Each structure stands twice: as structure tokens, then as C-alpha cells.
Amino acid sequence: MQLSKIYARFYKSFNFDHHRKAHRDAESREWEMIGDLWYPYIEVPIDPRITTIVGANESGKSHLLGAIEMAITGKGFRHQDLCRYCDYFNVERGNEFWPHLGIAWSDVTEAEVAKIRVDVPSAPERFDAFLMFRQGPDRLDLYFPDGAGGYQHLPLTGSKAQGFGTAVLPRVFTIESKVALPGALPTSELVAAQSGPIRDRRTRKRSLEVLDILRRIFSTDQSSFSQGLKGAAPELSPILTELDDSPATREELAKSYALARRLLLQLANVEPERLIELAHFIEAGENGHATALVESINQQLEQRLNFPKYWVQDRDFQLRVTALESDLVFTIRDRTGTQYTFDERSNGLKFFLSYFIQSQTHEPDPERPEILLMDEPDAYLSAEAQQDLLKIFRGFAEPDDGARPVQVVYVTHSPFLLDKNRAERIRVLQKGKGADGTRVIKNASQNHYEPLRSAFGAYVGETAFIGACNLLVEGVADQVLFAGLSRAIQRRGVSSETELLDLNRVVLVPCGSASHVPYMLYLIRGRDSDAPAVIILLDSDKSGSDAATILRSDDKASRRLINPDYVMQFAEFSIVQDASHLMAEPEDLLPLPLAIAAANAYFREVAEFREGEPIVLAEDEVAPHLSGTAGIFDALKAAAKAKDSHIDKIGLARAIVAICEVKSPDAVLEKDIAEFLQRMKLLFKNLNRKRRAADEERLRHRVKALVEQQRKIFLQDYPEGATREQGLFLFERIADGLDHSLEAKAIRDEMLALTVEFGLDGEPNERISDYDGFKTRLKVLKDALAINREGRGGSEAAGGVAVEKPRTGNGDTKPKARKPRARKAAMTGADTA
């Protein structure tokens, strides 16, 4: 079975649904009634796979996670959780009112039905969905569909309510978001937690300081010793106070050590007996045996961890252990081969490792489905690490090893922890005014990600410029249309990646109008040396053409901001051949019947907030307005104006998306939808082609800028000459910043060739011969890929650089080149272990 909806009322910030109760068409349902009074529940739909909960502070996000667990288990109900502004909050004697929580279950299997009937024999023999509502720990109301549009109500109380579903309802588990992998694990904690105070490296050090003080004042004479203790009290007091950790600190440390044990015993599958031996060898100072066991553990970690699959920031990352004094210390080796302790790395890596270990060592329930809850995992993670965390969530929800899928529900404040390709999975909570309490914003994904802006406290587009390709469009309607239709294409079946916009990689940036596009381009690319990739789509009208002219200007400032090839106008794609009307903007791809259906849907929605009946447009009222100078939206606007009405472009875009997201029962309209989406696929293909080119160009420029910056610094430091070791250090600094692009690979290969050619792997303190020649070769190092493609003569050596006849500084040919030493690994990314 799957959780499909969570219901809450009178629980913390959740009062009841005032908006639904006030709606003129709303009808009450039996589980919403308290006597004759109607209190609709706040309802939050839950996605079958992954649900993202966002909202401003105090909007009830974390409360919702607690509601899920309490509604399933019946445990954790407290009177103090009763909503303080609900009608039932009072101190009257005998008031036993509790928060009310409920769940809708779907996809119930026959086996699960049989188990439910063990608890509730009067339940129907067949059903695939049911509702359950808890009004406190001892009262449970079950509602089963009766097959006639109604429900069979079965109340349970006391122990029957408390024990319902323990063998069949999904098991809730969490990934601890505030427990990090420790920097070291004491040998006493290697296999199992120890009773009594936890002694980490800090407490051991401070304990030794206490012992030193006591030794200094010790005397066999009791009176003298007592007097000495009094004198040492000011010195001992702060140390002993620090050693007296709070229960919360001890619990946090115990969880951290337990996580380290899970890493070693479960994930790395280290034999516990070997850890016992290791603890003995470390304590006994038998370094040879300890080193051998540690190296074996490191090999096991490397084979079983598979961490680079999830941590894309460094594909050569390795987690290792080192024996030091009475600890097993965790260290990190990066792509340069350098080893660091945890104290030298960011908190983000420690916490991401924690999430990874918890996810990989999770032991599934053999009998029941499961639901993962996680509260604000973004707190310690960088933007890139948050995108990596999404892979862990997908690993639970969409396993590729045949395991049972796990539903994932998580709370976040970060725009980087949104899967923008799955906007339908986002739930936005908002704190209402006064007694309204928390409410759910419907259709948030169709409304320009509004009110996600207020939920995050920042404009999503602005914060997402980093590390993405930005598609600049004229207005919000374009953003709504492109995001929604990409989602609609994806939901309708298998499509090529080139026929979709990957919204986790492409940021849609509405500029307000065509005239604002150049300024937005400057904001994105004109203020920083590391400018993100940008492509621009403009309408093919006068304002779009004027903006294109400015952006394509053949002057240095414009060329620095954007390659003219990435400034596109809609009509240049010629998606519809021999069109009978103007093709100037995306809305012009709409078949006329579909455009009219969307316009009428828009008028119906607007009519809910206005007096009178909505207007209805017909094809013969719109078609006459189409011409070689007027497109679809122009015609709709003119037809609406003729009926004393108005149509809004953003509202029309939302209506188009809503129609295209579901299969229409009207066969003719469905055919038009399919035709329209096929046209959008062609548009997305063209945009993706430009996006890939812009991404590649950005990588080339970034790599070239890195090489040129390091070259200039090197020549400033060593204008007249440098040692071979200083030359190698230059290449190491360059290699540290290179990515995995073809441009970077060519530069690595060229640095290896220069290492051989100029003898940099020889005696470190010797000067580089022919320093002028070395500087000349450095000047073109950034162009290594282009030079290789043009061909420099000679055969291709291993690594792809022509070094068959490497030259010395005076032009002589070396008979044989020596291999570079260990520093070669830094340039190639190879492991030196």
C-alpha cells in the first residue's frame, strides 16, 4: 500500500481548512464532522515516490512529518500539540480533546487486505484503498469504500485502536540530519558501544591534564593533599566542567560512533573479530600488525563504498582510515592524492557521508512497505551536494536492484534540493493569517513556482544561476509554458532527453520584456569572471528584433557577454512550415482549437472571482483575427476584447499546461494536444542543441582562464628562471582545478609532455633549461586541444600528445625520456596508492 494523502486539523500550526469551508461549492464529508459542526481537514497529497515539502519558517513543514508518523503509529500524541488557536483549546476540567490526524491509503494488495481483516474482521473482503483517522491515541475511525460512492465506517477504541496495522501499515524511518560521521572512532568503541562516559580524544586529553595536576599536588600526607586540592580547585574546575558533558552531547556522540560502526561493519563488511584485533594491536603499540589490518580495511572500503557514484564533485574521492594513538581516524584522499583529516574538510562532506552511510546500511522491513522522512537535510550541504542528495532519494524511491520502492517525504528550505523536472512533487505550505493556520498552496508548480519565492525568501531564478545554463526568455508566461510543457511531455510517455528541458540544468529566467533582456544578461555574465552559460530566446516581433540587434552587436563588450550564435529568435526555427498566420512566439505553435479550449478554461477560472457568467470563444470568432501580422494570442485577445473581456498571457499559459498534462476524452482535442507537444519537442531540441554548445564553450573558457591565471602568477614569481620542482608545482596547481572535459584532458596530456620534454622529473633543484622556450610553450598550453586537432606532426603517444621525438631546450632529440615521478598522478587524476 502507499500513502496518498495526509489529513491534519487542530494539530500544532494546522487548524482546519477555512478556505474550503468558505467555498460556495464545497460539501462536507462524514469524517469532517464533529457533531453538527463542520471542520474540514487540511489535506496534503503525497506523491507515490518522492514528495518535497517547502514553505517559510513556521509554516508547518516539520509538523507535517510528525503528523505522518503519529497518524500511522498512533504514538506520540500530546495535549500540548493541540492547535492553540483552534475552537477546542481550553483549560476546562474534563477537556480531553486531542489533535486529529488522518491518512488515505491506496494500492492496497490482497495480502494486505487479509492482514487488515485479522485486526478488523468486519472490514470488506475486497478493497484497494481506505482512510483512517486518529482522534487521539485511543480512538481510530476507518472508512472503507462501499462500492456505491459512499463509505463503511468502522470505529476502533482502546487497545484495538492502538494496535491496528502493526503488521501491515508501512514502517516509518528517518535519516538523521544532525548526526555527522566522527573524525575518529576510539578503539574501545570499534565493535560495540561502551557503557559509562564516552571518552573521545578531547576528553582523554583533558583527563590527562587533570592527572598531571593531581600528580603535582599529590602527597602521602592527607592534610597536605587536601590543602593542595583547595589550591588547585581554580585550575581543575574548568577542566572538570568541560568533561561533564550534557546528556544531549553524549547522545549525539554515541549516535556519531554508531554511524561509524555501521560504516565499518555493515557497509564495508569488516569482520568484527578483525576490529577487536585492531583495537588490541593499537593499544599494545604493535604498529606492524595494526598497519596491515588498517590497509586491509581501506581496501574493503574502496571496493564496497561506491561513493563517487553519488559524490560527483570529486570522482576520485576515497574515504580511508588511519590508526593513531587510541583512535581509528577517518581521512579523505582527493583527486590530487592528498590525504586530509575530517577537521580539514567542510561540515558538508561529513554530513553527506552520514546521509550516504545511513541510506546504504538501511535494512528494509521484510514484510511491510516503508516511508522515509527527512527534515531539512540541506542545512550543511553545498548546492552541488544537495543535487547529489537527490540521487540518494531517487535510490530509495526508484531502486534499480529489484528492491521494494520506498516513499520519500522530505522538508527543505533550499531551491537546490528541488527536482525541477518533477515540479508536481512539490508541496508548498503557507502560514495563514490569524486563526487560519497552515494551508496548502494548490498548483504551485503551474504558477511560476510562486509562492516558492516567499517560501525560500529569495527568487529561485536568482539563486539558481550558479552552475547552470540559463535560458533567458521575455516573460513569465514563457517560463510557465516551457516548464509545464516539458513536464507534460515527460508524463505522457518515453521521450528523448533532447525533447525535454532538464530543469535541474536549465534555469528559465523571465526578464519582464524583450527590452530588459540585455540588462539581465549583464547581471548574469557581466559582473564575475566565472560567467555561467546563457542562451536567449526572443520573440520574432519588433521588440524581440530590437533586443536581438543589441545583443548581436559586433563590438567587444557585447561579444564578451554572449556569443551571437546563442541569441535566437522564435521564427528562425521554422517549426511550422507554410503557416497560415504569424509565427512570432511559442503560443503560435498552438492549433487553433486547442488555443480556444485553453482560453475558455482561463475564462472559467477567472469567473469564479467575478460576477456573471464566463465568456465563451468559438473558432469562427477567433479565426478572422489571424493573419500574416497577427498570431494566436493576438487573435484571442482581439476576440475577447470584442466581448468586453480580457485574456492574460500568464493565465493562458497555465491553462495550456493544465490541458496538456492529462489525456483528453475529446479525441479531436487530444489529436491537437499531440500535435502541439510534437512541435514543442522540436523547439526543445533546438534549444538543447544551443544549450549543449553554450555549456561546452563555458567549460572551455573556464579551463583556459584557469591555465592563463596560473601561468601569469608563475611568471610574476619567476620572470627570469625557475627550478624543475617549481615547474612541477605549477602543473599541480593547474591540474587541481581541471575538470573531466576534453579541453582539460588535452591540457593534462600536454603538461605530461612538457614534463618529459623539459626534464621536470629530474633533479628538483636544477634550473629549467631553455626557460624562454618553456615560457613560450606555457603561453599556448591553454590551447592544447585546438593544437592537437590541427595536428603538430609525429605519432600519438600514450595520452594523446605527439611526443615521439621530444626536444630539449636547444632543439636536440632526447634518446629516451624518463617517466615523471609521483606528481604525474596529480596531472592525470590517477591514484598513487
N, C-alpha and C positions, 0 to 999 in steps of 0.2 A: 504494500500500500504506500501511497505518497501523501504528504501534507500538501493540500492545495490552497488552504486559506486559514488564517489565524483571526480569531474574534477576540476583542477586548472591550470591556466597559467597567467603569468605576475602579480602574487599576492604575495607580500612580498618576501619570500625566494623561491617561486615556479616560475621558469621562464617558460621553456617548456621542453618537453621530447627529449633531444638531442640524447639519445641512440636509441630511436625508429626511429627518423628521419634518423639516420645514418645506420640503419639496412637494409641490402640489400633486404630483403623480405617484408619490411613494406609498406603498402599502405595508402594513405591519405583518410580521411573521410570528408564529406562536412562541418561538423561543426568545423573542424580544420583549415579551410582555411580563410585567410584574403586577399581578392583579389586573386592574383595568388601565394601568399606566403603560405607555409605550416608550421604551428606551432602546433605540437601535444600537447595535454593536458597531464599534469601529472595525472595519474589515480590511485586512491586508492580504491580497493574493500572493501566493508563494509559487515561484517557478518550479517546475519538476526537477530542474538541475541546479541552477545557481541563482540566488536572489541577493541583490545588493541593496542595502538599506542606507539611505543618506538623509541628511537633514541638519539644520542648525543645532547649536548647543541647546540642551533642554527640550528637544523636540520629541523625545521618547524612543530614540533608536535602541539604546541598550535595554530599556524597559521591555521592548518587543522581544528581545532574545530571552529574557527571563520569563515572559508570558508563554513562549513556546514550550519551554521546559516544564513550567508549572502545569500548563494545560494537559500535557501528555502524562506526567508522572503523578500529579495531584499533590506533590510535595513542595514545601516552601511557602505555603500561604501564610500571610501575616496580616493582622488587623491594621498595622501601620502602613500597609501598602494600599489601603483604600484611598481612592482619589479624594483629596481634601476639599475640592470644590464641587463634589457630587451631592445630590439631594439626600444621601443616606449617611453622610459623615456627621456624627454627633457623639456625645458622651453620655447619652441617656442610658440608664440602667437597663440591662437586658438586651441592649443592641448588639446582635451577633452578626451584623452584615459584613460580608466578605467581598473582595473583588470577584468579578465574573469573567471567566476566560473560556474560549471555545476553539474547536478545530474542525475543519472539514477534511475528511479523508477521501481519496479517490484511488482507483486502480486496485481495489481490494481483491485478492485472489481467493479461489475456492478453499485452499488450505487455511488462509487467514479467517475466512468466514467460519470454518469448522471450529477454530480455536476461540473465536468470539462467542460462539454458541455454547461453548463449555462454561464460560463466565455468565452468559445471559441466554439460557435455554429458550426463552420466549422470542429471541431475535429471529427475523425472517430466515428461511432456508437459503435464499439466494439474494445477494445484493453485491454491488461493486463500489458503493460509496455510502458514507454515513456521516453524521455530525455528532459531536459530543461537546457538552457544555458543563463546566465545573463552576458551581456557585459556592466555593469554599472547599475544604479538604474532605468533607463527609457527604457531599451531595453531587451527583453526576446525572445529567439528563442526556439520554441517547435518542437520536432521531434517525430512523431508517426509512428510505423511500418505500411508499406502499404500492407503487405501480400505477396509481391513479392521479398523480400530481401532488399528492399530499405526503404526510409522514406518519409513521408509527412511533409514538413517544413511549420510551421505557425509562422510568426513573430508577436510580440506584442510590442507596444511602449507606452510611456507616462503612463497615469493612468491605462490603461489596463495591462501593464507590472507590475506596482507596486501592483495592486490589485489581480493579478492572484493567485488562490489557497488558499485564506484566509479561505475558508470554508471547504477545503478538504485536503490540504497538511499537513503532520504531524506537530504537535506543538513541538517546541524545548524548553526544560527546563534544568536547571542546578542544581546541588547540590553544594552549595558554599563551596569551600575547605579551605577558610581562615576565616570562621566565627565559633567561638567556643561557647559552652554553657557557660554563665557567671557564676561566682562563687556565685553571689547573684542578685536578682531582686528587685529594690526599690519598695516599696508598691505603690508609685504613678504611676508605670508602670505595675501594675499587670494585668489590663484588657485591656488597650489601651495605645498607645504611647502618650506621653505628648508633647505639643508644647513648644518651648523655649529650653534653655540649659538643657542637661541631667545631673541629679545630682545623681551620684553613691556615694558609701561610701567614696571613696577617696576625691571627690570634696566637700562632706559635711564636712569632717574633716578639709580640708584646709579652707573652708568658715568660720568655727568656729574659726580657728586661726586668720583670718582677723578680725572677730568680737571682739575677745579678745584684739587685738592691738588697734582697734578703741575705745573700752571702756576705755582702759588705758590712751589714749591721749585726750578723749573727754572733752570738756569744753563748757560751755554756751557762753563764750566769743569767738566770731568768729575769732578774731585776734590770740588769744592763740591757738585755734583749728587748724587754718591754719598753724601756726608755728609748732605745734605738728605733723601735717601731713608731713611737709617737713622733719622733723627729722626721722619719721617712714618710709619714702619712701624706703631706702635701705632694710628694713625688709619686707615691703609689696610687693615690685616689683617682687621678685622671686615667691612668692605665687600666685600673680595675673597672672603672665606669665604662670605658670603651670595650672591655672584654665582656661586659654583661649585656650582650645583645638582646634586643627585644624579641619576643616570640615571633613577631612578623618577619624580622630579619632572619632568624633561624629557620623559619619555614621556607622563606624564599631561597636560602642557601641549600636547604635539603632538596627542594624541587630542582634546583640547578644541578646538584650532584646526581640526582636520579636521572635527569636527562642525559648526563654524560655516560652513565651506566647503560642506558638504553642504546646509545650510540655504539658503545663497545660490544655489549653482549648480544643485542638484537640485530642492529643494522650491520655491524662489521662481523658479527657471528664469531666473536672471540671465545674460545673455551674458558669458562670461569676458572678452572684449575690453573691455567697459564697465568691469569691475573693474580691469583693467590701466590704463585711462584714469583711473579714480578715484584709484588709488594715485599716479599721476603728478601729477594736479592737487593732491592733498593735500600731497605732498612739495614741490611747486613753489609752494604758497601761493596757487593760483588758486581762491579761495573760491567765486566765482560758478559756475564750471563744476562744482566739487565738489558744491555745494549742489543744483544741478539734477539731477545723477546720483543723489545720495542720496535726493532726493524721489521720483525715478522708482523706485528700489529699494523705498522704503516703499510705494508704490502696488502694486508687484508682490507684496510680502509680504502686504499686506492682501487682495489678490484671490485668492491661491493658498493661504494658510495654513489657513483654515477652523478656526482654533484654538478659537473659542468652542463648537464642537460637542462638544469634549472637556473644556473647562475651564468647568464650569457655575458656578464661584464668581464669575465676572465675565464676563457675556456681551458686554460692550463692550471687553474686553481687546484691546490691539493691541501687537504687537512691532514696534519701529521701530529704525532705525539713525541715527547722527549722526556726522559727520566731526569729529574732534578731534585736533589735532596730527598724530601719525603713526599714528593708530588709527581704525578704524571701530568706534564704541562702540554696543553694543546697549542700547536703552532700552525702557521699558514705559509705555504710556499706559493708565490705568484708566478706569472709567466716569465719573469726575469730570472727565476731560480733562487730569488732571495727569500729567506725564511724570517717570519715575524711572529712575535707573541701576540696574544689577543689584545693586550694593553696597547699595542702599537697600531691596532686597526680600529675601524669605526664600530660603534654600537650596532649599526645597521647590519653588518655582516654577522655579528654574534646572534642577533635576534632572528635573522633569516635562517641561519643554520639551525636555530632552535625550532622554527616552524618546519623546516625540512625534515629534521630528525623525528619530530612528533608525527608528521604525516607518514613518513616511511616506516615507522615502527608501530603504527596503529594496527591493532589486531581486530579485524571485523567480527561482529557478532555472527555466530554460525547459523542462528535461527531467524533473527529479525532484521528488517531494514534499519538504516541508520541515518541520522541527521547531524551534520557538523555545524556548530555555532561558533562564530569568532567575532570578538568585539574589538574594533579599531586596531587591526594589525599593522596599520600604516605608520604608527607613531615613531618608529625608529628607522624606517626604511627610506632610501632614496627613491626618486621617481622611477629609475630603471629597475631597482629591486622590487618595487611594487608590481611592475609589469611581470617580473619573474614569479612573484607570488601567485598571480593569476593562473600560471601553469600548474601550480600545486593544487589550486581549487579545481581546475579542469581535470586533473589526475584523479581526484575523488569522484567528481560528477560524471565524467566520461572516461572510465578506465579502459585501457587498451589490452588488458590481460585477462578479460573474461570475468573479472570480479563484479560483484553486485554494486551498482552505482550508489553513491551517497549523495543525498540532497545537501547543498551547502547554503547557509544563510550567514552573511557577514555584514557588519556595520563599518562604515568608513567616513572619514572627513575629506578624503583626498580624491581629486579628479583623476589622478594617475592609477587609481585602483578600480576604475570603471572599465568594463569591457564595452567600448562604444559601438562595437559591431552587434552587441546584444542589448540595445537600449531598452527593449521590452522587459528586461530582467531587473531594471532599476525601480525601486520604490522610494518615493520622496515623502518624508514625514515633515509636518509643519505644526508648530505650536500656535493654536488659535488664540483669540483674544478672550480675556476673562475666563468664564467657566467652559468655554468651548473645548479646551484641552487639545490633545494631539489629533490631527486629522491627516488623511492620506490624500496627496495630490494625484488626481487621476490624469492619465495620458501625458505624464511628464515628458516621456520620450518623444512625443509628437509636437511639443511646444517649445522648440528652440532650446531644449534642455533647461528651460525655465520651469520651476524655480530652483534648479540646481545651482544657479549663481548665488542666490541668497543662502542656500544650504551650505555651500563651501566658503562663502564670504569672499568670493573672487570670481571674476569672469573666466569661465572654463577655457575659452579660446586663448586668453592671455597667458594662463598658466601652462598651457599645453604646447606653446611654441617650442619648448626645449626638446631637442632630439627628435623632431617630427618634420614631415614635409607638410607645408601649409598651402592649402588651396584657397586663394582669395577669390571671393565671389562678391557680387554687388550688394545683395541684400539678404535679410534674414529668411525671406521666402526661399531663396536658392539653398540655404543651409538646411532648412526643414525638408525641402523636397529631396535633395541629394541623400541626406542621412536616412530619411524614411524609405525612399525607394530602393536604396541599397539593401536595407533590412528586408523589404518586401520581396525582392528578388531572391535573397538568401532563404527566406522562409518558404518559398514556393518550390524549392527543389534544388538539385545539384546544379551549380553554375561554376564556371571557371573563375579563378581568383581575379583574372583580368576584367571580368564583367561586373565586379563589385568594387566599392570603395572600402578599403580596410580602414575603418575609423579609429583604430588604435595606432595607425601610422600616418594617416592623413587628417590634419586638423582643418575643418571647414571654418573659414574666417569671414564673416559678413562685414563688409566695410561701410554699409549705410547707403552708399550710392557709387556710381562709377567714378565720380569726381573725387571721392575720398580714397580710392584705391592706391594712387601714388603715395599719399601720406602714410597709409597703413603699411605699404611696402617699406617705406623708410623706417617706421617704428620697428619692424621685424628684422630688417637686414642692414640698416644704416648706422646702428649705434654700437655694434660689437664686432670684434674681429672674427669671431666664430659664428658666422651668419647661417641660420637654418635654411633648408631648401624651401623654395617658394615657386609655385606655378599660379597663373592667374587666368580666370575665365571671365570674359566680359560679354555683355550683350552686343549684338550687331546693330545697334541703333546709333544715333548721333552722339549721345553722351559716352557710350562704350567706345566708339571710334575715336573720339577726342582723347579719352584716357589712354587708349592703345597707342596713339601717336606720341603722347608724352612719354610713355613707358618704353617705347621702342626708339626713342631719340638716339641719334648717333653721336652722343657726347660721352665723355669719360665718366661723369657722375652717374648717368643712367646705366651705362654698361657695367659699372661696378655693383650696382644694386641688383640687376637681373639680366640674364641672357634673353635677348628679344625672342628667341625661339620658345620661351616659356610664357609668353604673353599671347593668349589665344582669344579669339572671338568666336562666338557660337556658330555663325554661318559658315566658318571655314571648314567645318567637319562634313558639311553636305550629307547629313544623316538621312534626310528625306529627299528623294530625287523627284524632280518635277512637281514641287509643292504648289498647291493652288492658292496659297496665301503666304504672307511674310513669315520667314523663319529667322527670328532675331533673338529668341530667348528659349530656355528649356520648356516653358509651358506650351510653346508652339509645336512640340512633339506630340501633344495630346490629340488623339482622334476626337472629332467634334462631339459625338455622343457621350464620350467619357468626360470631356470637359464640362458639358452641360449637367451631367449627373453629379459631378463634384460641386459645381456651382449651386445646384439645388440643395445638396446636402449642407452646404455652408449656410444658405438662407434659412433652412430648417433649424440649424443650431442657433443662429442669431435670433430667430423668432422667439426662442424660449425666454429671452430677456427683453423683448419688446412687445408692445401691444399690437394686435392684429395678426392676420394670417401671413405666413411666409409667401413671398412671390415665387412663381414657378416659371422658369425659362423653357421655351421649346426650340427645337432646331431651326424652324423657319423664322424665329425671331432673332437668332444669333448669326446664322449663315450670311445674311445680306451685309453684315458689317465686316466680313473677312475680305481682304484684298491684298494686292502686292505691297501695300504700305501699312496694313493692319493685320496683326496676328491674333491668336486665340484669346489672350487676356484682354486685348483692346476690344475685341468683338463682344466678350462677356460684359465688360464694363459699359459699353455703349448700350447693350440690350438691357442691362439693369437700370441704367440711367433713364431709359425710355419708360420704365415702370416706377420712376421716382424712388429708386433704390440705389444701393452702392455695394460693390464687392471688394473685399480686402484681399490683397495678394497673399499675405501670410495665412489667412484663414482658408483661402482656396488651396494653398499648398497642403495644409493639414488635412483637408477633406480629400484631396487626391490620394495622399498616403493611406488614409483610413480605408478608402475603397479598394486600393490595390493590395492591401495586406491580407485580405480574405477572398476566397473564391466566391464569385458572384453567382447566384442562382439564375441570373439572366444570361442565357447563352450568348446573346449578341454583345452585351456589355462585357462579358468575360473575354470574348474574342478581341474587343478593343483594348482591354487591360493587357492581354498578352502581347498585342502589337506595340502598345506604348512601352511596356517593360523591355521588349526587344530593342526598341530604339534607345532606351536609356542604357542598355548594356553596351551598345555601340558607342555612346557618349562616354561611358565609364572606361571603355577600352582605350579611347583616345587620351583621356585624362591620365590613365595609369601609365601609358607609354611615356608621356611627358614627365610624370612623377618619377618614374624609374631613372630617366635621363637626368633630372634635376638632383636626385639623390646621389647618383654616381658622380656628377660634377662637384657636388658639395664635398664628397669624400676625397676626391682628387685635390680640391683646393685646400681642405683641412690638412691633408698629408703634406702637400707642398709647403704650406705655411709653417708647419712644424719643422720640417727639414731646414727651411730657409732661416727660421728664427734661431735654431741651434747652430747653424753654420755661422751666422753673424756674431753670435755670442762667442763662439770658439775663436774667430779671427780677431775679435776685440781683445780677448785674453792673450792670444798667441799670434801677434801680427807678423813676426819675423821667423818663427820656428816653433816646433813642438816636439815632445818626445813621442815615441811609439805608443806608450801607455796612455798619454793624453789623447791621442787619436782614437784609441780603442774606447776610452771613456766617452768621447763624442758620439761614437756609433752606438754605445749602450744607451745614452740618453735619448737618441733618436728612436732606437728600437723600442724603448719603453712606451713611447706614445703612439706606435703604429697599430693599425687595426689589421683585419684579415682581408683587405681588398687587394685586387691585382696590383694597384699602384704601390701599396705598401710592400707586397711580396717582391716586386721588382727592385724596390729600394733596399730591402734586406739582402737580396742576392747581389746587388751592386756593392753594398758595404762589405760583403764577404770577399768579393773580387778585389776590392781596394785593399782589404786587409792582407791578402796574399801579395798583391802587386807591389805594395809599399813596405812589406815586411813588418807589419804592425804586430805580428805574433812573435817577433823575435825578442831581443833583449829590451826590457821595458824602458830603461833609462836612456837608450840611444836615441839620437835625434832622427826625425823622419828625413830621409834623403830626398832631394828634389822637392823641397817644400812648395815651390811655386807650382810645380806640376800637380802636387796633391791639392793645393787650393783651387787650381783650375778644374780638377775632377770633382771637387766638392761643389763647385758652382753649378754643375749640371746634374748633381745627384737627384734633385727633386724631379727631374725629367727622365728618370731611368726607364720607365715603361715606354714612353714615346721613343726614346733612343733605341730600345730593344726592338720595337716594332718596325722601326725604319731599317734596322739591321746594321750592325757595326762590323761585320766580317768575322771570319773564324767560326769554329764549330761551337755548338751549345754545350757548355759543361753542365755537370750536375748542378741544379739550382737555376738553370735557365739563363746564365750570363756567359757571354763569349769570353772565356779565359784560357783558351788553348795555348796562347803564347803571351802570358802576362809580361809586361815590360817593367823594367826598373826605371828609376828616375832619369838615367842617361840614355834610355832607349834600348839598352841591351836586353836580350832574351834570357830569362832565367831557365836553367836546365830543369829544375824541379821545384815546385812550390811546397812549402811546409803547410800542414793543416793548422788553422787557427786553434788556439787552446780553448779553455773552458768558456771564455767570453763569447765564443761562437753561439752558444746556447741563447744568450740574450738577444742576438740578432735574428735567430731562427725561431725562437719560441720553444726550442727543444728542452727536454728535461735533462739536467746534468747529473741526476742521481744515478 
